[in-house]
Amino acid sequence: MLSIGRMNARTALPPVARHSLEALLVEGRTPLDAALQLAHALVKALEEQHASGRAVGVFDASSISVDGLGQVLVKPSLRTELAAPELAGGAEADLLSDLFSLGAVYYRLFSGLSHLEAQKRSGGLLPPPSRFNPTIDDTLDALVLTLLDADPMQRPYRLAQVDGSLVAVCEEMGLETDTSAIATWVSAHRPQVSVPLARMTPAAPVKAVAVRKPAPPIQWSLEEEDEDAAPETADVAWEGPIRFDLWAAASAGVLALGVAIVALM
């Protein structure tokens, strides 16, 4: 028996599509539950950046990508008009300048407007996000305005402080801080990324199969008789050669049978 071993068939998983937060925001106001979860996810993304000793510098909605699983990715932006005031004065990017950019993204996320557009509409003063979105409470108003303070020393000095305020608002509203609302929101705008990768599992392994080894084929060969070749002989009890010839043997058998018949007559 010849056994074929077990083979694992692998299915390549396609990458998850990512979409700019800017493109998602222009399609309408973000639901509050998705906005709060995004705000929380942004804090976690920045914590990973700063844990590796890197500050983003300047970022905005166009440099933030979101996928159908609710995961966010933050990259630097070239829009210097959104940079923290101290960066314009030559200061190096750090946690406090990243917090200013975070506040600018939060303002857009919660109000539907950029903080610069809101300032124009209000005659140069920055109103709280609740001016444009009544569902925003005082805690979120205070957090966003503190992050956008022109004085870096007035901003929170730890990302954990920001996250603590967000978690408190979520608990007060009975909302989870996972990414389920983000995934639902992104799926509603981008249906092609609504299927989580967890549903795309590798194909089942192929079971072992036993097959019977085929017998080697019988090879037949027909050799022409060489009339000039010496006949094959074998020593027997009487003298004389014996020719091992099929036709001769058959003829002898027929002759013997004829003699026997004649004898019986």
N, C-alpha and C positions, 0 to 999 in steps of 0.2 A: 504494500500500500504506500502511496506517495501522499504525504500530508502537506497542504499549503498552510503556512503560518498565518496568524492573525495580523491584519493590517489596519492601522488607524487612518481613516480618511479625514483629512482636514479641510475645513471650509474657510476661506479667507474672509475676514470681517471687514467690510468697507468702513472707511473713516466716517465719523459723525460730522455732519455738515455744521459749520459755524456761520453765524450771521452777525453783522454789525449791530450793536445796540442802537446806533443812530437810525438804521433802517427800520428797526422795530418801533422806535419811539415816534417816528413820523406818521405811523399808521393809526394813531389815536392815543388817548390817555391810558397809561399803564394801570391795571387794577391794583388796588392798594396792597392786597396780599402778595402779589407778584413783585411789586415795588419794594416791599419790606424784605422779602426773601433775596431779591437782587442786592439790596443794600447790605444785607448780612453776608452774602457771598462775596461781594467786593471787599469787605473787610478781611475775610479769610484769604483772598487772593493777595492782598497787600501784605498780610502777615507773612505769607510764604516768601514774598519778594524781600522783605526786610530781614527775615530770618537768615537769608543768604547774604546779607550785607549790601543789598542794592536798593536804591530809591528809584522810583519810576521817573520822577521829575514833573512832567506835564502829561496828563491824560484826560480824555473826554469821551463822550459817547461814541465817537467815530473810531476810537482806538480800543474799544472794549468789544469783545465778541462773546456771543452766547450760543450754546448749542441746545439741541432738543432735550437733553438730559438736565438742563438747568445749570450747567457748569459755565463759569465765566473765565475769561482770559484778559488780562490787562497789559497793554503795550504803550510805549511812549507816544505822544502826539506831537505834531509839528505846529499846532495852533498856539503860538506864543501869547496871543491875546487872552488866553485862558489860564496863563501861568500865575502862580502866586506872586504878589507884589514884590517880595524880597528877591525872587529870581531875576526880576527886571533890573534890580540894583546890583547884580553880580554875585549874589549868594549862591552857594552850592545847594543842589537838591538834597533834601533830607525828609525825614518823617513829616515835619510840619508843612513843608511845601506839598507833599503828597496828600496831606489832609485837606489842604485848600482845594486841590483838584477833586478830591472825593466829595467835598461840599458842593462843588459846581455840578458834578454828576447827580448828586442827590437832589439838588434844586430842580434840575431838568426832569428827573425821575418822578418827583412828587408833585410838581406844579404843572409840568408840560411845557415850560418855557426855560430858556437859558437865563442865568442870573443877569447877564448883560442886557438881554431883551427886557427883563423885568425892571431893571434900573431905568431904562429908557422910558418905559410906560409910566413909571412913578416919579419922573422928574429928577432922576439921579440917585434917589434913595432906594435901597434894596428892601422891598417889602417881604414879609414872611411868605413861604410857599402857600399857606392857607388862604392868602388873598386870591389865588387863582384856582385853588382846590379846597373846598370847604371840608373835605373828609380828613384833612391833615389836622392832627391835634397839636396842642401847645408844646408837648415834648419834642415832637419832630421839628416844629418851627424853631425852637431854641437850639436844637442840635445842628440843623443846617446853617443857621445864621452864625453860630459859633465857629463852625468849620470854615466859613467864608470871611471870618474877621481879617481885616487888613494887617493887624498886628499878630504875628505868628505866636507870640507868647500868650495870647488870649485863646488860642485854639486848644483843643484837648492835646495832651502830651503822650497819650497812649492809644493805640487802636482798640484796646480792651474797653476803654471808656466809651468809645463810639458804639461798640458792639453791645455793651451793657444797656445803653439807652434804647437800641433797636430791640433787644430781647424783651425789655420791660414793656415797650409798646405792643409787641406781638402777644405777650402774655395778657396784657390788659384787653386786647381785642380778641383773644382766644385763637390766635393764629400760630401755626407751626413755623419754625425757622429752617425747615428743610427746603428742597428745591422743587417740590411738587407743583406749586402754583406757577413757578417760572416755566416749568416744562409744559404746563397746560396753556399758558399764555403764548409761548413760542410756537406750540403746535397749532394754535388757532390762526397764527399769522403765516407759519411755514409748515404745512401739513407733512411735507416730505421728511421732516426730522422728528416726527411725533412718535416713531416706533423706537423704544429703548433697545440698546444693544443686547440686553439680557435675554430678549426673546430670540435672538439670532444665535442658536447653538450649533456647535460643530456636528457634522453628520455622524450617524452611528457607525461604530467600527464594523468592518466586514467580518462575518463569522468564518471560522476555520472550515474548510471544505476538504473532504477526503476523496480522492479519485483513485481508481485502479490503474496501475501501470500497465500499459498495453504490451502484449507479447511481441517480440521482434518478428517481423514478417518473414515467411518462408521464401527463400530465394530458389527459383528453379533455373536450371541451365540445360540447354540442349547442345550436346557436343556431336559434331559430325564424325562419322566413323572414317578413319583413314584406311582405305583398302590396302595400301602398300605396307601398313605397319604389321609387325610380327604379332601373331595371335597370342593372347594371354593363355598360359597353361598352368595346370596344377597337377601335382603328383597324386595318383590314385592307385587302387589295387591292381589295375590292369594297365597295360602299356598303351600308349597313344595319347595324343593331346585332346583336351576337352576345350571346346570353344564356347565361351560364355556369351552366347548370342541369343537374344530373345526370340528372334524369328526362327533360328535353328531349333531351339527347344520346342517351340510351338509345332514346328513341322514334325519333329520326332514324336511328339505326343499324338498328333493326328495319325501318323503311320502306325504307331503301336495300337491305337484304338481300332484301326482298320484290320490289322492282323488278328486282333482278338475277335472281332465280329466274324471274320472268315472262318476262324477256328470253330466257332459255335454253330456254324451252318452245317 
